[in-house]
């Protein structure tokens, strides 16, 4: 999974940004199998994908492929950029392969086991047109699940 966006360049958080992430009840992310603990600062460098790496990943292992987060993301990319399943590199888009993924609202994730995080002030982050984020820093603030989204 990666964030695919047309928004050029990262932004720097001027204040803490509340975001949401899917976690199991024991604090494990379903996509990477990583366990998050409350009030711990997690950091991961942002890694962008250029055309050479994109083409290498296209023919590589399925876990390394460039793909949208979900159907909402895929539909936006298809409608706006004629991006179809990652078969062709589109230079107008930015592909962020590594970083800490989240969403700007619980409703955007549309699942029941969603918890609140923050992208701390001073963090680097990208966002897309469908309210998804990827940042270099993230903190789990509240491990209580959001159920009424």
BATIPA-713322 format. One line per 3 residues: number of its first residue (from 1); their letters; for each residue y, x, z of N, C-alpha, C, O, CB. Coordinates in steps of 0.02 Angstrom, whole numbers, plus 50000, padded with zeros to 5 digits. Glycine has a CB too. Layout:
BEGIN
NUM	a	Y X Z Y X Z Y X Z Y X Z Y X Z  ...
# end
This chain:
BEGIN
1	xxx	49941 50042 50000 50000 50000 50000 50062 50045 50000 50062 50099 50029 50000 49952 50061  50113 50021 49967 50177 50056 49970 50233 50006 49960 50221 49949 49940 50181 50113 49917  50293 50026 49974 50351 49984 49960 50376 50001 49890 50386 50060 49874 50407 49993 50014
4	xxx	50385 49951 49850 50410 49960 49782 50476 49923 49778 50478 49862 49789 50358 49934 49727  50529 49958 49763 50596 49927 49764 50640 49955 49709 50629 50009 49684 50629 49938 49832  50690 49916 49691 50740 49940 49644 50802 49967 49679 50848 49993 49648 50761 49884 49596
7	xxx	50802 49962 49745 50860 49986 49785 50856 50061 49791 50811 50087 49825 50862 49952 49855  50901 50096 49760 50901 50169 49757 50924 50199 49823 50972 50175 49853 50945 50194 49700  50891 50251 49844 50912 50288 49903 50897 50253 49968 50900 50192 49973 50984 50302 49899
10	xxx	50881 50293 50019 50869 50265 50085 50935 50247 50118 50988 50271 50099 50828 50314 50129  50930 50205 50169 50987 50188 50210 50975 50216 50280 50918 50231 50298 50999 50111 50212  51028 50223 50318 51022 50245 50387 51042 50187 50431 51096 50158 50423 51066 50308 50400
13	xxx	50998 50170 50479 51011 50113 50524 51072 50128 50568 51072 50177 50605 50948 50098 50568  51123 50086 50563 51183 50094 50604 51173 50065 50674 51212 50080 50720 51243 50060 50570  51122 50023 50682 51103 49996 50747 51028 49981 50743 50999 49983 50689 51145 49930 50765
16	xxx	50997 49965 50799 50927 49947 50799 50917 49886 50754 50956 49838 50757 50902 49932 50871  50865 49888 50713 50850 49832 50667 50785 49800 50690 50733 49832 50690 50845 49857 50593  50787 49735 50709 50725 49701 50727 50683 49688 50665 50708 49664 50615 50740 49635 50764
19	xxx	50619 49706 50669 50572 49695 50614 50506 49671 50644 50497 49670 50705 50561 49760 50571  50460 49652 50600 50397 49622 50621 50340 49657 50586 50347 49684 50531 50395 49546 50607  50282 49657 50619 50224 49691 50592 50161 49652 50614 50160 49624 50669 50221 49765 50615
22	xxx	50110 49652 50572 50046 49621 50589 50007 49671 50631 49996 49728 50611 50007 49600 50525  49984 49649 50690 49940 49689 50733 49886 49644 50761 49896 49584 50769 49980 49723 50791  49828 49673 50776 49776 49636 50810 49796 49628 50884 49846 49657 50905 49706 49672 50804
25	xxx	49759 49589 50921 49776 49577 50991 49772 49640 51033 49804 49644 51086 49729 49525 51020  49735 49690 51011 49732 49753 51049 49781 49806 51021 49775 49865 51038 49662 49781 51047  49829 49784 50980 49882 49828 50956 49865 49872 50897 49899 49921 50884 49904 49871 51011
28	xxx	49813 49855 50860 49791 49895 50803 49815 49863 50739 49808 49803 50729 49714 49903 50803  49844 49905 50694 49866 49880 50629 49805 49871 50584 49762 49915 50580 49919 49929 50597  49801 49814 50549 49742 49801 50508 49738 49844 50445 49683 49853 50418 49742 49728 50488
31	xxx	49793 49871 50422 49792 49909 50360 49774 49982 50370 49736 50010 50331 49860 49904 50326  49801 50013 50421 49788 50084 50434 49742 50096 50494 49720 50152 50504 49853 50121 50444  49729 50045 50533 49687 50053 50592 49719 50095 50647 49684 50127 50686 49622 50084 50572
34	xxx	49785 50093 50649 49823 50133 50697 49840 50091 50758 49859 50033 50752 49887 50162 50665  49832 50120 50818 49848 50083 50879 49920 50098 50901 49938 50156 50910 49799 50102 50936  49960 50046 50910 50029 50052 50932 50033 50035 51006 50000 49989 51030 50076 50006 50891
37	xxx	50076 50071 51042 50089 50057 51112 50163 50040 51120 50205 50066 51083 50070 50118 51157  50177 49998 51167 50246 49974 51178 50292 50031 51199 50274 50075 51239 50246 49919 51232  50353 50029 51172 50408 50075 51189 50395 50148 51172 50426 50193 51200 50423 50070 51261
40	xxx	50349 50161 51126 50336 50229 51102 50370 50236 51034 50363 50192 50991 50259 50244 51098  50405 50291 51023 50436 50304 50959 50384 50335 50912 50358 50388 50926 50498 50351 50966  50370 50300 50857 50324 50326 50806 50365 50352 50748 50414 50321 50727 50274 50271 50783
43	xxx	50345 50409 50722 50381 50440 50666 50333 50459 50611 50278 50483 50624 50420 50502 50690  50354 50448 50550 50317 50471 50491 50367 50484 50435 50409 50440 50421 50262 50418 50469  50364 50542 50405 50411 50556 50350 50400 50506 50292 50344 50485 50278 50401 50629 50325
46	xxx	50454 50489 50260 50450 50447 50201 50428 50490 50142 50454 50545 50132 50519 50412 50186  50381 50465 50103 50358 50502 50044 50365 50458 49982 50334 50405 49977 50284 50524 50053  50406 50481 49936 50416 50445 49874 50366 50470 49821 50341 50526 49825 50488 50454 49848
49	xxx	50352 50427 49773 50305 50442 49720 50344 50450 49655 50379 50404 49634 50251 50387 49714  50337 50509 49624 50368 50519 49558 50317 50500 49504 50260 50482 49520 50392 50593 49550  50337 50505 49442 50294 50483 49387 50229 50523 49383 50176 50495 49369 50331 50489 49322
52	xxx	50232 50588 49395 50172 50630 49392 50121 50609 49445 50062 50601 49430 50191 50704 49402  50144 50600 49507 50099 50579 49561 50074 50508 49549 50016 50492 49562 50134 50583 49629  50118 50464 49524 50099 50395 49509 50039 50394 49462 49991 50359 49474 50159 50356 49478
55	xxx	50044 50432 49408 49990 50434 49358 49926 50464 49387 49871 50443 49370 50011 50473 49296  49933 50513 49431 49874 50542 49465 49842 50490 49510 49780 50483 49510 49895 50605 49506  49882 50453 49549 49855 50402 49594 49825 50344 49555 49777 50313 49579 49910 50377 49640
58	xxx	49852 50328 49497 49827 50273 49457 49753 50284 49439 49715 50236 49435 49869 50267 49392  49734 50346 49430 49665 50361 49412 49624 50384 49472 49567 50406 49464 49664 50415 49359  49653 50380 49532 49619 50405 49591 49583 50352 49631 49568 50298 49606 49668 50438 49635
61	xxx	49569 50369 49693 49534 50325 49740 49576 50262 49752 49637 50266 49756 49520 50362 49806  49544 50205 49760 49580 50141 49766 49626 50139 49827 49677 50105 49825 49531 50084 49770  49610 50174 49882 49653 50174 49941 49719 50208 49929 49768 50196 49965 49617 50207 49999
64	xxx	49722 50251 49878 49782 50289 49863 49824 50256 49808 49878 50282 49792 49765 50359 49842  49802 50201 49781 49838 50171 49725 49903 50140 49748 49911 50120 49806 49794 50119 49690  49949 50136 49702 50014 50104 49715 50005 50029 49703 49988 50007 49648 50070 50134 49668
67	xxx	50017 49990 49756 50009 49918 49748 50059 49881 49792 50080 49907 49844 49937 49896 49765  50079 49821 49771 50125 49781 49812 50091 49759 49877 50029 49759 49881 50149 49720 49773  50131 49741 49926 50105 49719 49991 50066 49654 49986 50012 49647 50015 50163 49711 50040
70	xxx	50093 49605 49949 50061 49540 49945 50082 49504 49881 50116 49532 49838 50079 49497 50007  50063 49440 49876 50078 49401 49816 50153 49390 49805 50175 49388 49748 50044 49336 49820  50191 49383 49859 50264 49373 49853 50296 49435 49821 50336 49429 49775 50296 49360 49923
73	xxx	50277 49492 49846 50301 49556 49820 50280 49565 49747 50320 49583 49704 50276 49614 49863  50216 49552 49733 50190 49561 49665 50224 49514 49615 50240 49534 49559 50114 49548 49664  50236 49451 49636 50268 49403 49591 50340 49425 49575 50362 49421 49518 50268 49332 49622
76	xxx	50376 49447 49626 50445 49470 49615 50445 49528 49565 50484 49527 49517 50477 49492 49682  50402 49577 49575 50400 49635 49530 50380 49615 49459 50407 49641 49411 50352 49688 49556  50333 49570 49454 50311 49546 49388 50366 49507 49352 50379 49519 49293 50249 49502 49395
79	xxx	50398 49461 49388 50451 49420 49358 50512 49461 49339 50540 49452 49285 50472 49364 49405  50533 49506 49383 50596 49542 49373 50588 49604 49330 50632 49621 49291 50624 49562 49439  50531 49639 49336 50523 49704 49303 50463 49707 49256 50448 49760 49229 50517 49757 49355
82	xxx	50428 49652 49247 50368 49651 49205 50317 49701 49229 50278 49729 49190 50386 49665 49133  50316 49714 49295 50269 49760 49326 50204 49723 49335 50202 49671 49368 50295 49789 49394  50150 49749 49307 50088 49713 49309 50032 49757 49336 50002 49795 49299 50070 49687 49240
85	xxx	50019 49751 49400 49962 49784 49430 49965 49860 49433 49913 49892 49442 49903 49765 49394  50023 49889 49425 50029 49960 49433 50003 50002 49377 49986 50061 49387 49996 49980 49494  49998 49974 49318 49970 50012 49262 50021 50056 49227 50003 50101 49189 49939 49965 49212
88	xxx	50084 50044 49238 50136 50082 49203 50191 50100 49252 50215 50057 49290 50164 50041 49143  50211 50162 49251 50267 50185 49293 50332 50158 49265 50346 50164 49205 50269 50263 49296  50373 50127 49307 50438 50100 49285 50492 50141 49320 50500 50136 49381 50445 50023 49302
91	xxx	50529 50182 49283 50577 50228 49314 50633 50194 49353 50663 50226 49396 50608 50271 49262  50648 50131 49340 50700 50096 49376 50679 50078 49448 50721 50059 49488 50720 50032 49339  50615 50084 49463 50590 50067 49529 50580 50130 49571 50569 50184 49545 50525 50028 49523
94	xxx	50584 50121 49637 50570 50174 49685 50504 50155 49718 50495 50098 49740 50629 50182 49738  50459 50202 49722 50393 50192 49752 50389 50234 49815 50389 50296 49810 50335 50209 49702  50386 50203 49873 50382 50240 49936 50310 50232 49962 50290 50178 49985 50435 50214 49989
97	xxx	50273 50286 49958 50202 50285 49974 50188 50290 50048 50144 50255 50074 50167 50341 49938  50225 50332 50083 50212 50343 50154 50274 50324 50194 50330 50333 50172 50192 50416 50168  50261 50299 50253 50313 50278 50299 50284 50223 50344 50225 50207 50339 50377 50253 50262
100	xxx	50325 50195 50386 50304 50143 50433 50327 50075 50405 50387 50061 50402 50333 50156 50505  50280 50035 50386 50294 49972 50352 50305 49915 50401 50274 49912 50454 50237 49955 50304  50350 49869 50382 50365 49810 50423 50400 49759 50380 50410 49769 50320 50410 49829 50485
103	xxx	50419 49703 50410 50454 49650 50375 50515 49628 50415 50515 49634 50477 50407 49589 50361  50565 49603 50381 50627 49583 50413 50624 49518 50451 50670 49502 50488 50680 49578 50362  50570 49480 50443 50561 49418 50481 50487 49405 50490 50446 49426 50450 50595 49358 50444
106	xxx	50470 49369 50544 50401 49350 50556 50377 49304 50500 50319 49308 50478 50393 49317 50625  50421 49259 50478 50403 49212 50426 50382 49247 50361 50339 49222 50325 50461 49165 50412  50412 49304 50346 50396 49340 50285 50322 49361 50283 50292 49364 50230 50441 49402 50278
109	xxx	50294 49376 50342 50224 49398 50344 50175 49340 50340 50119 49349 50316 50213 49438 50407  50195 49282 50364 50154 49222 50356 50086 49224 50390 50039 49191 50368 50145 49209 50285  50079 49262 50441 50016 49267 50478 50029 49251 50551 50086 49249 50573 49983 49337 50470
112	xxx	49975 49241 50590 49985 49221 50659 49990 49279 50708 50021 49271 50761 49929 49177 50680  49962 49337 50694 49964 49392 50742 50019 49442 50724 50006 49498 50701 49896 49428 50746  50081 49420 50734 50139 49459 50714 50178 49479 50778 50189 49437 50821 50185 49419 50665
115	xxx	50197 49542 50782 50233 49566 50841 50299 49599 50821 50308 49621 50764 50189 49615 50881  50344 49601 50869 50411 49627 50856 50415 49703 50868 50390 49729 50917 50462 49591 50901  50447 49736 50821 50462 49807 50824 50537 49815 50813 50572 49766 50799 50421 49848 50770
118	xxx	50562 49876 50821 50630 49892 50797 50627 49956 50757 50588 50002 50771 50679 49899 50857  50669 49958 50706 50685 50020 50673 50745 50046 50712 50799 50017 50708 50700 50011 50593  50737 50102 50749 50791 50125 50792 50852 50150 50754 50847 50176 50698 50766 50179 50838
121	xxx	50909 50143 50785 50972 50168 50759 50962 50242 50738 50931 50281 50773 51030 50162 50811  50990 50259 50679 50985 50327 50654 50925 50339 50609 50920 50392 50578 50983 50374 50711  50878 50291 50605 50818 50299 50564 50836 50292 50490 50884 50259 50472 50765 50247 50583
124	xxx	50796 50323 50449 50800 50314 50376 50754 50256 50357 50698 50251 50384 50782 50380 50337  50776 50214 50311 50733 50159 50289 50751 50137 50219 50807 50147 50194 50739 50100 50338  50702 50106 50187 50710 50071 50123 50693 49998 50136 50656 49982 50182 50665 50103 50067
127	xxx	50720 49954 50095 50702 49884 50097 50695 49860 50025 50718 49894 49978 50755 49841 50137  50664 49803 50016 50658 49775 49949 50688 49705 49947 50714 49681 49997 50584 49775 49926  50684 49673 49889 50713 49607 49880 50673 49552 49915 50697 49495 49919 50718 49592 49806
130	xxx	50613 49567 49939 50572 49516 49972 50570 49524 50048 50528 49494 50081 50501 49518 49945  50617 49564 50076 50624 49572 50148 50571 49616 50180 50555 49608 50239 50624 49506 50181  50543 49663 50141 50497 49712 50169 50535 49777 50182 50585 49791 50149 50437 49724 50122
133	xxx	50512 49815 50230 50543 49878 50250 50491 49933 50253 50432 49920 50264 50579 49871 50318  50514 49995 50243 50475 50054 50261 50525 50102 50291 50579 50114 50263 50437 50085 50199  50508 50131 50349 50554 50174 50385 50518 50236 50409 50457 50241 50409 50586 50136 50445
136	xxx	50558 50285 50431 50529 50346 50458 50518 50343 50533 50486 50387 50562 50573 50405 50441  50545 50290 50566 50536 50282 50638 50528 50208 50655 50558 50165 50622 50596 50313 50677  50488 50194 50706 50474 50125 50725 50453 50123 50798 50418 50169 50822 50419 50094 50679
139	xxx	50474 50071 50834 50456 50062 50904 50430 49991 50914 50463 49943 50894 50517 50077 50951  50371 49984 50945 50345 49919 50964 50384 49895 51026 50382 49928 51078 50268 49922 50978  50418 49839 51021 50459 49814 51076 50424 49760 51116 50431 49757 51177 50525 49788 51051
142	xxx	50388 49717 51083 50358 49660 51117 50289 49648 51088 50283 49632 51029 50403 49597 51110  50238 49655 51129 50170 49647 51103 50146 49575 51104 50089 49561 51085 50123 49689 51143  50189 49529 51125 50170 49458 51124 50172 49434 51052 50220 49445 51016 50217 49416 51169
145	xxx	50118 49400 51032 50114 49375 50964 50163 49318 50952 50175 49276 50996 50043 49352 50949  50190 49318 50892 50233 49262 50869 50186 49211 50837 50153 49227 50788 50289 49287 50818  50184 49151 50864 50137 49102 50838 50171 49046 50800 50142 49017 50754 50097 49073 50894
148	xx	50232 49030 50817 50268 48976 50783 50317 49004 50732 50377 49010 50746 50305 48931 50834  50292 49022 50675 50335 49051 50624 50349 48998 50574 50385 49010 50525 50304 49113 50592
# end
